[in-house]
């Protein structure tokens, strides 16, 4: 029996901790993964730490345009080659242990009914004092279930459930959601033996208030998985009801004061003060009790209940009609690359007379449009940046394409050079996101069809689906890396919408 094959996917914001993670991965003993995919989730991507020598040749970088960790993980696992049976997700602020590479191979050697294997996370705390409230919260990672700080899933099951739900915007609950959907297929999730550590990141006194935004994600979890989702996700009970009562008491006290109902204001204020003091002491007592910590706990304990309640109500309203992920199987829009996909590729063409549609592309696009699917074109035109074409020449060529194909709903053109580092040139997601916004559709409801790897990479970075239609210009490694490959445009549309128009 050959050992299980796997890839490592790391969403990152380019923090210095990424360098430490890669160094620890390279220093670990055991066989290396087949791939290491780093997904840059910054809105304006920049350089990342150079991979250690041992990982050279294994690391690839993808972009997800600041759409959050759920979207970044989807970009990452979809970039993993089909030869990898497993995908191991790591956060960019963990450090793997010395035997991690050897232990992960053992962890993934599981029977077919096991679809996910979680690693152990250790959170080192100060030895010379009691931990702060923030440090105790981070320590909860040690017992949390199915967290993607170190979590492996079979690639096939990620395909089956549609990956991570990108409606979860932060690093919260998106891991519980995918775990419940995987378990709903009848597969098992288990804990392995590999270990990683998660140092506590520095933060400020208001961090406990900011994390209350997760209450909106709890509302989405309840909408998607029912009232008992916490029990099934092995998630600890929260303080939502307590926060709601405290917020109601504060509102009653204010209302009584405004309406000069002294008895109501007094009783409600006393209730609010008592509950807030108990909440604050519960956070202060186990901590270091320094002046800074105590003042932060007092202030934030007064602010947290109304903030948490607001986020819960906001999430309940926003997600009141949320459907299971993925929401749609048929796209609302298809975006095409221009040269080599719709028309013959004439390098740096500025002459409308040279525009010649490929095969039956005109008829296929017309049939797609007749089915109510919006259409658009996204095209790199670096000839403008190189001075070989004018913007007016490109406009006239595009107008001729529009005329031949009956009029596309949206066009997006990038005039920049590769070295410009813009956010629109494919494989960056800018043009896909811009076109989707112009059409009023979510990127997940868009399919991008093109003839080179940059087209499908731009789709993945934007959260759309990409279909590759190889030509003589397509490199073999681009074909190998693409999730969906079609022999021609008709087959690409069959993959996209179920049947060719």
C-alpha positions in Angstrom: 0.0 0.0 0.0 1.4 3.4 -1.0 1.2 6.2 1.6 -1.6 8.7 1.3 -0.9 11.7 -0.9 -1.7 15.2 0.4 -1.2 18.9 -0.2 -0.9 21.7 2.4 -3.0 24.8 2.0 -2.2 28.0 4.0 -4.4 31.1 3.7 -2.3 34.1 4.7 -2.3 37.9 5.1 1.4 38.0 4.6 2.1 38.3 8.3 5.7 37.5 9.7 4.3 34.4 11.3 4.0 32.8 7.8 7.8 32.7 7.6 8.0 30.9 10.9 5.4 28.4 9.8 7.3 27.6 6.6 10.5 27.2 8.5 8.9 24.8 11.0 7.4 22.8 8.1 10.8 22.5 6.4 12.4 21.5 9.6 9.9 18.8 10.3 11.0 15.2 9.7 9.1 12.9 7.3 8.1 12.8 3.6 7.2 16.2 2.1 3.7 16.9 0.8 3.1 16.9 -3.0 2.2 20.6 -2.9 2.2 23.7 -0.6 -0.4 26.2 -1.7 -0.2 29.7 -0.2 -3.3 31.8 -0.7 -2.7 35.5 -0.4 -5.9 37.0 0.9 -4.8 40.6 1.0 -6.8 43.0 -1.1 -3.6 44.3 -2.5 -1.3 41.3 -2.7 2.4 41.8 -2.0 5.5 39.7 -1.8 5.5 36.7 0.5 8.3 35.1 2.5 10.6 33.0 0.3 10.1 29.3 1.0 12.9 27.4 2.7 15.2 25.4 0.4 13.6 22.1 1.3 10.2 23.3 0.1 11.5 24.9 -3.1 9.6 23.7 -6.0 6.5 22.7 -3.9 5.2 26.1 -3.2 2.6 27.9 -5.4 0.9 31.2 -4.6 -2.8 32.0 -5.4 -4.9 35.1 -4.6 -8.3 35.5 -3.1 -8.6 39.3 -3.0 -9.4 39.8 0.7 -12.6 37.7 0.7 -11.8 36.0 4.0 -10.4 32.6 5.1 -13.3 30.5 3.8 -12.9 31.9 0.3 -9.1 31.6 0.6 -9.3 28.0 1.5 -11.6 27.3 -1.4 -9.1 28.9 -3.7 -6.3 26.8 -2.2 -7.9 23.3 -2.3 -9.2 23.9 -5.8 -5.6 24.6 -6.9 -4.5 21.2 -5.6 -3.8 18.6 -8.2 -6.2 15.7 -8.6 -3.4 13.3 -7.6 -3.6 14.5 -4.0 -6.1 12.5 -2.0 -6.0 14.8 1.0 -5.8 18.5 1.7 -4.3 19.7 5.0 -5.3 23.2 6.0 -2.9 25.1 8.3 -3.3 28.7 9.6 -0.4 31.0 8.9 0.2 31.6 12.6 0.8 28.0 13.8 4.1 26.2 14.1 4.2 22.5 13.3 6.1 20.1 15.6 9.3 18.3 14.8 7.6 15.0 13.7 4.6 16.7 12.0 5.4 15.5 8.5 5.8 11.9 9.6 2.7 12.0 11.8 0.5 13.5 9.2 1.1 10.6 6.9 0.1 8.2 9.7 -3.0 10.4 10.5 -4.2 10.2 6.9 -3.9 6.5 6.5 -7.5 5.9 7.3 -10.4 3.8 6.1 -12.6 5.2 3.4 -15.4 6.3 5.8 -13.0 8.8 7.5 -13.2 12.1 5.6 -11.4 14.4 8.0 -8.6 14.2 10.5 -7.9 17.0 13.0 -4.5 17.7 14.4 -3.8 18.7 18.0 -3.2 22.4 18.7 -1.2 23.5 21.8 -1.4 27.1 23.0 1.6 28.1 25.1 0.7 30.5 27.9 3.0 32.6 30.1 4.6 30.5 32.9 5.2 33.5 35.3 1.7 34.8 35.6 -2.0 34.0 35.1 -3.2 34.3 31.5 -5.2 37.3 30.3 -8.8 37.1 29.1 -7.5 37.1 25.5 -4.9 34.4 26.2 -7.6 32.2 27.8 -9.8 32.6 24.8 -7.0 31.6 22.5 -6.3 28.6 24.7 -9.8 27.4 23.8 -8.3 26.2 20.5 -6.8 23.3 22.3 -10.2 21.7 22.8 -12.1 23.2 19.8 -13.5 20.6 17.3 -12.6 20.5 13.6 -10.7 23.9 13.6 -8.8 24.5 10.4 -5.7 25.7 12.3 -4.6 22.1 11.5 -7.4 20.1 9.8 -7.2 17.6 6.9 -10.1 16.7 4.5 -10.3 14.3 1.6 -10.3 16.4 -1.6 -13.2 14.3 -2.9 -15.5 15.2 0.1 -14.7 18.9 -0.3 -15.8 18.6 -3.9 -18.9 16.8 -2.8 -20.0 19.5 -0.3 -18.8 22.5 -2.3 -16.0 23.5 0.0 -16.2 26.2 2.6 -19.3 28.5 2.8 -18.0 31.9 1.8 -20.8 33.7 3.5 -18.8 33.3 6.7 -16.5 36.4 6.4 -14.0 35.8 9.2 -12.1 33.0 10.8 -15.1 31.9 12.8 -17.7 29.1 12.4 -16.7 28.4 8.7 -14.9 25.3 10.0 -17.8 24.1 12.1 -20.1 24.6 9.1 -18.1 22.5 6.7 -17.6 19.8 9.4 -21.4 19.5 9.8 -21.9 19.3 6.1 -19.2 16.6 5.7 -20.7 14.6 8.6 -24.1 14.9 6.9 -22.7 12.8 4.0 -22.3 9.9 6.5 -18.5 10.3 6.7 -16.6 10.4 10.0 -14.3 13.1 11.4 -11.6 11.9 13.8 -8.6 13.3 15.7 -5.1 12.4 14.7 -1.7 12.4 16.5 0.1 15.2 14.8 0.7 18.4 16.9 1.2 22.1 16.2 1.4 25.1 18.5 -0.5 28.3 18.2 1.3 31.2 19.9 -1.0 33.9 21.3 -1.0 36.9 19.0 -0.6 40.4 20.5 -3.8 42.4 20.7 -5.4 45.5 22.3 -8.0 45.9 25.0 -10.9 46.1 22.5 -10.3 42.7 20.8 -13.0 41.1 22.9 -15.5 43.6 21.5 -14.5 43.1 17.9 -14.8 39.3 18.0 -18.5 39.8 18.9 -19.1 40.1 15.2 -19.1 36.3 15.3 -22.6 36.4 16.7 -23.8 37.1 13.1 -22.1 33.9 12.1 -23.9 32.0 14.9 -27.1 33.3 13.4 -26.1 31.9 10.0 -25.2 28.5 11.7 -28.7 28.4 13.3 -30.4 29.2 10.0 -28.4 26.5 8.1 -28.2 23.7 10.8 -31.0 24.2 13.2 -31.3 25.1 16.9 -29.1 22.2 18.1 -26.1 23.0 15.8 -23.8 23.7 18.8 -24.3 20.1 20.2 -23.6 18.5 16.8 -20.6 20.9 16.2 -19.2 20.3 19.7 -19.2 24.1 20.2 -19.4 25.5 23.7 -22.5 27.4 24.8 -22.4 31.1 24.4 -23.8 34.0 26.4 -26.3 35.2 23.9 -29.4 35.0 26.1 -27.5 36.7 29.0 -26.3 39.4 26.7 -29.8 39.9 25.4 -31.2 40.3 28.9 -28.5 42.7 30.0 -29.1 44.8 26.8 -32.8 44.8 27.5 -32.1 46.0 31.1 -29.9 48.8 29.8 -32.6 49.9 27.3 -35.3 49.8 29.9 -33.2 51.9 32.3 -32.6 54.5 29.5 -36.2 54.4 28.5 -37.4 54.9 32.1 -35.0 57.8 32.5 -36.2 59.5 29.3 -39.9 59.0 30.2 -39.3 60.0 33.9 -40.5 56.6 35.2 -38.1 56.6 38.1 -39.0 53.2 39.5 -38.5 51.4 36.2 -35.2 53.2 35.6 -33.9 52.4 39.0 -34.8 48.7 38.9 -33.6 48.2 35.4 -30.3 50.1 36.1 -29.7 48.0 39.2 -30.3 44.8 37.2 -27.9 46.0 34.4 -25.2 47.0 36.9 -25.4 43.7 38.8 -25.3 41.6 35.7 -22.4 43.7 34.2 -20.4 43.5 37.4 -20.8 39.7 37.5 -19.8 39.4 33.9 -16.7 41.6 34.5 -15.7 39.7 37.6 -16.0 36.3 35.8 -13.4 37.6 33.4 -11.2 39.4 35.9 -10.9 36.7 38.6 -8.9 34.1 36.6 -6.6 36.7 35.1 -3.5 38.5 36.2 -5.6 41.3 37.8 -3.3 44.1 36.7 -4.6 47.6 36.5 -4.6 47.5 32.7 -6.4 44.1 32.6 -9.0 45.1 35.2 -9.8 48.4 33.4 -10.1 46.7 30.1 -12.4 44.0 31.5 -14.7 46.6 33.2 -15.0 48.7 30.0 -15.5 45.8 27.6 -17.9 44.0 29.9 -20.2 47.0 29.6 -19.9 47.2 25.9 -20.0 43.5 24.9 -23.7 42.7 25.6 -25.2 45.4 23.3 -22.6 44.8 20.6 -23.1 41.0 20.7 -26.9 41.5 20.6 -26.6 43.9 17.6 -24.5 41.5 15.6 -26.9 38.6 16.4 -29.9 40.6 15.2 -28.0 41.8 12.2 -27.0 38.2 11.2 -30.5 36.9 11.9 -32.0 39.5 9.5 -29.3 39.2 6.9 -29.4 35.4 6.7 -33.1 35.0 7.2 -33.4 33.4 3.7 -30.0 31.7 3.5 -30.0 28.5 1.5 -27.6 25.6 2.0 -24.1 26.1 0.4 -23.5 26.0 -2.5 -26.7 27.9 -3.3 -26.8 27.4 -7.0 -25.9 24.7 -9.5 -26.6 26.8 -12.6 -24.6 30.0 -13.0 -26.3 33.3 -13.5 -23.5 34.6 -15.6 -20.7 33.3 -17.8 -17.6 35.4 -18.5 -15.4 34.5 -21.5 -11.8 35.2 -22.2 -11.6 36.9 -25.6 -8.5 35.8 -27.6 -8.3 32.0 -28.1 -11.7 31.4 -26.5 -14.2 33.4 -28.5 -12.1 34.6 -31.4 -8.9 33.6 -33.1 -5.8 34.9 -31.2 -4.1 37.5 -33.3 -1.3 38.9 -31.2 -1.7 42.6 -30.3 -4.6 42.9 -32.8 -5.8 46.5 -33.3 -7.7 45.9 -36.5 -11.4 45.0 -36.3 -11.2 43.4 -39.8 -9.0 40.7 -38.2 -11.7 39.5 -35.8 -12.8 36.0 -36.6 -15.0 33.9 -34.3 -13.8 30.5 -33.3 -16.0 27.6 -34.6 -19.6 27.8 -33.4 -18.8 30.2 -30.6 -21.3 32.8 -31.9 -24.2 30.2 -31.9 -23.2 28.8 -28.5 -23.1 32.3 -26.9 -26.5 33.1 -28.4 -28.0 29.9 -27.1 -26.6 30.7 -23.6 -28.1 34.2 -23.7 -31.4 32.7 -24.8 -31.5 30.6 -21.7 -31.4 33.8 -19.5 -27.7 33.5 -18.6 -25.9 36.8 -18.5 -22.6 37.0 -20.6 -19.5 39.1 -20.5 -15.9 39.3 -21.6 -12.7 39.7 -19.5 -9.5 40.3 -21.4 -5.9 41.1 -20.7 -4.7 43.7 -23.2 -1.1 44.4 -22.2 -0.5 45.7 -25.7 -1.8 49.1 -24.4 0.8 49.1 -21.6 3.5 48.1 -24.0 2.7 50.9 -26.4 1.8 48.5 -29.2 -1.9 49.2 -29.2 -3.9 52.3 -28.3 -7.0 52.1 -26.0 -9.1 53.3 -29.0 -7.8 50.4 -31.1 -8.8 47.9 -28.4 -12.1 49.5 -28.1 -12.8 49.2 -31.8 -11.8 45.5 -31.8 -14.0 44.8 -28.8 -16.9 46.6 -30.5 -16.5 44.3 -33.5 -16.6 41.3 -31.2 -19.7 42.7 -29.6 -21.3 43.1 -33.0 -20.5 39.6 -34.1 -21.7 38.0 -30.9 -24.9 40.0 -30.5 -23.8 42.2 -27.6 -22.3 41.1 -24.3 -23.7 42.3 -21.0 -20.4 43.5 -19.6 -16.8 44.0 -20.7 -13.7 44.3 -18.5 -10.3 45.1 -20.0 -7.0 45.3 -18.2 -4.4 47.4 -20.0 -1.5 46.8 -17.6 1.8 45.0 -17.9 2.5 41.9 -15.8 5.1 43.9 -13.8 2.6 46.6 -12.9 1.2 44.5 -10.1 -2.4 45.6 -10.6 -5.4 43.8 -9.2 -7.2 43.4 -12.5 -4.8 41.5 -14.8 -5.6 37.8 -14.8 -4.7 35.7 -12.8 -5.7 38.5 -10.3 -9.5 38.5 -9.6 -10.2 42.2 -10.3 -11.9 41.9 -13.6 -14.1 38.9 -12.5 -15.2 40.8 -9.4 -15.8 44.0 -11.4 -17.9 42.2 -14.0 -19.9 40.3 -11.4 -20.6 43.5 -9.6 -21.7 45.2 -12.8 -24.1 42.3 -13.5 -25.4 42.3 -10.0 -24.5 38.7 -9.3 -22.3 37.0 -6.7 -19.0 35.7 -7.9 -20.0 32.2 -6.8 -22.8 32.3 -9.4 -20.3 33.0 -12.2 -18.4 30.7 -14.5 -15.3 31.9 -16.3 -14.2 30.1 -19.5 -10.7 30.6 -20.9 -7.8 29.0 -22.7 -4.9 29.5 -20.2 -4.3 28.9 -16.6 -4.6 32.6 -15.7 -8.2 32.5 -16.7 -9.2 29.8 -14.3 -6.9 31.1 -11.6 -8.6 34.5 -11.8 -12.0 32.7 -11.4 -10.8 30.8 -8.4 -9.4 33.9 -6.8 -12.7 35.7 -7.2 -14.7 32.8 -5.9 -16.1 31.9 -9.3 -15.8 28.6 -11.2 -13.3 28.3 -13.9 -13.4 26.0 -17.0 -10.3 25.6 -19.1 -10.5 25.0 -22.9 -7.0 24.2 -23.9 -5.4 25.4 -27.1 -1.9 25.2 -28.5 -1.0 28.0 -26.2 -2.0 26.2 -23.1 0.9 24.7 -21.1 0.6 21.1 -19.8 1.0 22.2 -16.2 -2.0 24.5 -16.6 -4.1 21.7 -17.8 -3.0 19.5 -15.0 -3.8 22.2 -12.4 -7.3 23.0 -13.7 -10.3 21.5 -11.9 -12.5 21.5 -15.0 -11.1 21.0 -18.5 -13.2 20.8 -21.7 -12.2 19.7 -25.2 -14.1 22.7 -26.8 -16.4 25.6 -26.0 -19.5 23.4 -26.3 -18.2 21.0 -23.7 -17.2 23.9 -21.5 -20.8 25.2 -21.5 -22.0 21.7 -20.8 -19.8 21.6 -17.7 -21.0 25.1 -16.8 -24.7 24.9 -17.2 -25.5 21.2 -17.6 -25.9 21.1 -21.3 -24.6 23.0 -24.3 -27.1 25.8 -25.5 
